[in-house]
Amino acid sequence: MIEFKKRLTIEQVEESTELAPKFDANGLIPVITTDYKSGEVLMQGYMNQDALKQTIKLGEAVYYSRSRETLWHKGKTSGLIQKIEE
């Protein structure tokens, strides 16, 4: 089970190996998706805690759709899945 740590100090965020994302008041965090090889920006989206956990678990991008208010597994319908490299 993936658990996010509560942010306590700047050192924890910048220098530790703990994952402590800073979600906004709506429970979202902005994400930028880039091509692993070229660095080209592919899209900007949002993730909530569930989307980020699913992304880590699957190794594929899962976003939160603000318009639909639901998780969106990128490529599940179209076949254009975004695999996570790092």
Contacts in CASP RR format, 6 or more apart in sequence:
PFRMAT RR
TARGET T0000
AUTHOR 0000-0000-0000
METHOD contacts of the structure
MODEL  1
MIEFKKRLTIEQVEESTELAPKFDANGLIPVITTDYKSGEVLMQGYMNQD
ALKQTIKLGEAVYYSRSRETLWHKGKTSGLIQKIEE
2 53 0 8 1.000
2 56 0 8 1.000
2 57 0 8 1.000
4 19 0 8 1.000
4 20 0 8 1.000
4 21 0 8 1.000
4 49 0 8 1.000
4 52 0 8 1.000
5 12 0 8 1.000
5 18 0 8 1.000
5 19 0 8 1.000
5 20 0 8 1.000
6 20 0 8 1.000
7 13 0 8 1.000
7 20 0 8 1.000
7 22 0 8 1.000
8 20 0 8 1.000
12 18 0 8 1.000
12 20 0 8 1.000
13 20 0 8 1.000
13 22 0 8 1.000
21 29 0 8 1.000
21 52 0 8 1.000
22 29 0 8 1.000
23 29 0 8 1.000
23 48 0 8 1.000
23 49 0 8 1.000
27 48 0 8 1.000
27 49 0 8 1.000
28 46 0 8 1.000
28 47 0 8 1.000
28 48 0 8 1.000
28 64 0 8 1.000
28 66 0 8 1.000
29 46 0 8 1.000
29 47 0 8 1.000
29 48 0 8 1.000
29 52 0 8 1.000
30 44 0 8 1.000
30 45 0 8 1.000
30 46 0 8 1.000
31 44 0 8 1.000
31 45 0 8 1.000
31 46 0 8 1.000
31 47 0 8 1.000
31 63 0 8 1.000
32 41 0 8 1.000
32 43 0 8 1.000
32 44 0 8 1.000
32 45 0 8 1.000
33 41 0 8 1.000
33 42 0 8 1.000
33 43 0 8 1.000
33 44 0 8 1.000
33 45 0 8 1.000
33 61 0 8 1.000
33 82 0 8 1.000
34 40 0 8 1.000
34 41 0 8 1.000
34 42 0 8 1.000
35 42 0 8 1.000
36 85 0 8 1.000
36 86 0 8 1.000
42 82 0 8 1.000
45 63 0 8 1.000
46 63 0 8 1.000
46 64 0 8 1.000
46 66 0 8 1.000
47 55 0 8 1.000
47 62 0 8 1.000
47 63 0 8 1.000
47 64 0 8 1.000
48 64 0 8 1.000
48 71 0 8 1.000
50 64 0 8 1.000
50 71 0 8 1.000
51 62 0 8 1.000
51 63 0 8 1.000
51 64 0 8 1.000
51 71 0 8 1.000
51 72 0 8 1.000
52 62 0 8 1.000
54 62 0 8 1.000
54 71 0 8 1.000
54 73 0 8 1.000
55 61 0 8 1.000
55 62 0 8 1.000
55 84 0 8 1.000
58 73 0 8 1.000
59 83 0 8 1.000
59 84 0 8 1.000
60 73 0 8 1.000
60 74 0 8 1.000
60 81 0 8 1.000
60 82 0 8 1.000
60 83 0 8 1.000
60 84 0 8 1.000
61 73 0 8 1.000
61 74 0 8 1.000
61 81 0 8 1.000
61 82 0 8 1.000
61 83 0 8 1.000
61 84 0 8 1.000
62 71 0 8 1.000
62 72 0 8 1.000
62 73 0 8 1.000
62 74 0 8 1.000
63 71 0 8 1.000
63 72 0 8 1.000
63 74 0 8 1.000
64 70 0 8 1.000
64 71 0 8 1.000
64 72 0 8 1.000
65 71 0 8 1.000
65 72 0 8 1.000
73 81 0 8 1.000
74 80 0 8 1.000
74 81 0 8 1.000
74 82 0 8 1.000
75 81 0 8 1.000
75 82 0 8 1.000
END
